Amino acid sequence: MSDMNRPHLGEFETQVKDGAVDLLNRIEIGDFAGAIKIIQDLSEARHKNFYNEVGYLTRSLHNAIRDFQID
């Protein structure tokens, strides 16, 4: 299976780094509602990345089993 279908971890890492910087800035200026929103966005991104990775691994396993049966 091609890695083209694999989730891009770099995008997630960039989002986390940017989110962390934004989070610290919000906390420093006392915008706690904005900070909570960033935390929620990061949590959602983590869940999405996790499920995408599970989907990729599931498809890879399915294809490996299928290819094994063909051989």
URURDA-V369513 format. One line per field, one symbol per residue. phi: phi as a letter, one per 40 degrees, with the letter a starting at -180 (. if undefined). Layout:
phi->???
//
This chain:
phi->.cccccdccdcccccccccccccccccccgcccccccccccccccccccccccccccccccdccccccccc
//
